[in-house]
Amino acid sequence: MAEPLRSPQRLRVLVVDDHDVVHWGFRLMLTQQPWVERCVAASTGDEALELAGRYRPHVAIVDLFIGEESGAEVCARLRAAEPATRVLLFSGAGAISPHAARAAGASGFAYKDWPAQKIAAAVRHVALGGTVFERQDSTGALGLSDREREVLSLMAAGSTNPEIAAALHLSKHTVKEHTSSVYRKLGVRNRTEAVQRAQRLGLLA
């Protein structure tokens, strides 16, 4: 974590997620922190912008996928409307590269399966001006292997499975197995959805 820049203070927090149980969990956890003044929750990007304008939160915790909305896009909208509000992206079903997160205006990324106190510390750290970007593991975001990322890049370039097989010197059957694995790890049903989600997650150059 980079060192925070602001002086400590009681902070206002906005949680943006489309699940009520997540709202409940974050509000329960954060309102118990002595440094939290208020915690409000939004279920959509538009609601997040409305609450941000009303409460001027120091930090917004934004899920990477809010229904059909992209958390990165919601982050960019929040930052444009309320530049003083810093954003911590989080997810339990995916990841985003530090480069893509920063490009959207986020100051960090957290996983839902982190211990509660680690998430709370990340929220406070970002609110006070710091950044939270942990090194990704060797398999990269969502556990994609290097070969699967190569297949995904060629899919994004418009290559067919036979063309991918030829480019990577693989059999058509092996390419089909790789594409199926990519779909499963990205939580999508087809090639178009895979490329769209990979772009949103910053997995493509």
Summary of the structure (lengths in Angstrom):
residues: 205
radius of gyration: 18.6
end to end distance: 25.0
largest distance: 59.5
contacts: 654
relative contact order: 0.12
helix: 49%
strand: 16%
